[in-house]
């Protein structure tokens, strides 16, 4: 009998539809923790940009009432401290809940693999249970955690910016969006390296006999090379995204100053500039996460297939 309730995992079919159905059955195998994880992630991501509002209000207060700097510091220090504590508690709760659900998700993936594998594979089964399921879990993270975090953070930052300094919104988007289209080319390379690593894990597990030491060493060296290659592609995409964001901001400022194309406000207030700097970083984070999530999807896809369609040849 299936361990996934009334709906059974699909065995023997290697299609996108069957893979999607098996993924959803695993994700919804612990509905309470799934809902708790999504809700806590949204709450924390939505509250984080409130730090920008505190910074803007404090700068403007100092501009209009410079003589009251002592009382302003005390007032905003208390508000800022309370906000930091609240965010800290929310972040802590979010991390604990996510860890609980992630652990249950790995167990569900392991049970799904054992139900779907068909025949025993010896030491390779151990490799798939310990390594492939961990990698596959990262792919499922995208559905229940990463996507909600990116959407909620982006919407929250845009709303704060529209409320407090809407004239800066075009510059905000023009700074962070173009770099996204330049880093997706790494995905195919990441997926290929990940597939090789997963295969080598199984070969290493099957080469532990004393008479297979040379074979073991060969697989280990190949694993090292592909792991280094994978990290090179992943880190390269993420670093490139960060560099292009700030280079784009510099180019945008120079373009606006030389040609006066109306991207930046004519009258720049110190508070608005402080808000833009904070929100640029906040908006760059979820959009930068899109790059990481895309790379994570390409990296984890081979593992998802190996766990939930163990007899597929991909």
Residue pairs with C-beta under 8 A, 6 or more apart in sequence:
2 8
2 9
2 115
3 29
3 111
3 112
3 115
4 25
4 26
4 29
4 108
4 112
5 29
7 25
9 22
9 25
9 112
9 115
9 116
9 308
10 18
10 21
10 22
11 115
11 116
11 118
12 118
12 311
13 309
14 309
14 311
14 312
14 313
14 314
18 309
19 304
19 305
19 308
19 309
22 112
22 116
22 308
22 309
23 140
23 143
23 304
23 308
25 112
26 105
26 108
26 109
26 112
26 140
26 308
27 34
27 105
27 140
27 143
27 144
28 34
29 104
29 105
29 108
30 101
30 104
30 105
30 108
33 97
33 100
33 101
33 104
34 101
34 144
36 97
36 101
37 94
37 97
37 98
37 101
37 144
37 145
38 144
38 145
38 148
40 90
40 93
40 94
40 97
40 98
41 94
41 98
41 145
41 148
41 149
41 152
42 148
42 149
42 152
43 90
43 94
44 87
44 90
44 91
44 94
45 148
45 149
45 152
45 153
45 156
45 286
46 152
46 153
46 155
46 156
47 86
47 87
47 90
48 87
48 153
48 156
48 282
49 153
49 156
49 157
49 160
49 278
49 279
49 282
50 83
50 160
51 80
51 83
51 87
51 278
52 157
52 160
52 164
52 275
52 278
52 279
52 282
53 160
53 164
53 275
54 76
54 79
54 80
54 83
55 274
55 275
55 278
56 164
56 165
56 271
56 272
56 274
56 275
57 76
57 271
58 72
58 76
58 80
59 270
59 271
59 274
60 269
60 270
60 271
61 68
61 72
61 76
62 69
62 72
63 269
63 270
63 271
65 72
98 145
101 144
102 137
102 141
105 137
105 140
106 133
106 134
106 137
109 133
109 136
109 137
109 140
109 307
109 308
110 129
110 133
112 307
112 308
113 128
113 129
113 132
113 133
113 307
113 308
113 310
114 125
114 129
116 307
116 308
116 309
116 310
116 311
117 125
117 128
117 310
117 311
118 310
118 311
121 128
121 202
122 206
123 202
123 205
123 206
123 208
124 202
124 205
124 206
126 205
127 201
127 202
127 204
127 205
128 202
128 306
128 307
128 310
131 198
131 201
131 303
132 198
132 201
132 303
132 306
132 307
133 303
133 307
135 194
135 198
135 299
135 300
135 302
135 303
136 300
136 303
136 304
136 306
136 307
136 308
137 300
138 296
138 299
138 300
138 303
139 296
139 297
139 299
139 300
139 301
139 303
139 304
140 304
141 296
142 293
142 296
142 297
142 300
146 289
146 293
146 296
147 293
149 286
149 289
150 286
150 287
150 289
150 290
150 293
151 286
153 282
153 285
153 286
153 289
154 283
154 286
154 287
157 279
157 282
157 283
157 286
158 169
158 283
160 279
161 168
161 169
161 172
161 275
161 279
162 169
164 272
164 275
165 271
165 272
165 275
165 276
167 265
167 272
168 264
168 265
168 272
168 275
168 276
168 279
170 263
171 252
171 256
171 263
171 264
171 276
172 276
172 279
172 280
172 283
174 248
174 252
174 263
175 245
175 248
175 249
175 252
175 280
175 284
176 245
176 248
176 280
176 283
176 284
176 287
176 288
177 287
178 244
178 248
179 240
179 241
179 244
179 245
179 248
180 241
180 287
180 290
180 291
182 240
182 244
183 237
183 240
183 241
183 244
183 291
184 291
184 294
186 233
186 234
186 236
186 237
186 295
187 294
187 295
187 297
187 298
188 298
189 229
189 233
190 230
190 233
190 234
190 237
190 295
190 298
190 299
191 298
191 299
191 301
191 302
193 226
193 229
193 230
193 233
193 299
194 230
194 298
194 299
194 300
194 301
194 302
194 303
195 302
195 314
196 222
196 226
197 223
197 226
197 227
197 230
198 302
198 303
198 306
200 219
200 222
200 223
200 226
201 223
203 215
203 219
204 216
204 219
204 220
204 223
207 213
207 215
207 216
207 219
208 216
230 299
233 295
234 295
234 299
237 291
237 295
238 288
238 291
238 292
238 295
241 288
241 291
242 284
242 288
245 280
245 284
245 288
249 280
252 263
252 264
253 264
255 261
255 263
256 262
256 263
256 264
265 272
302 314
305 312
305 314
306 312
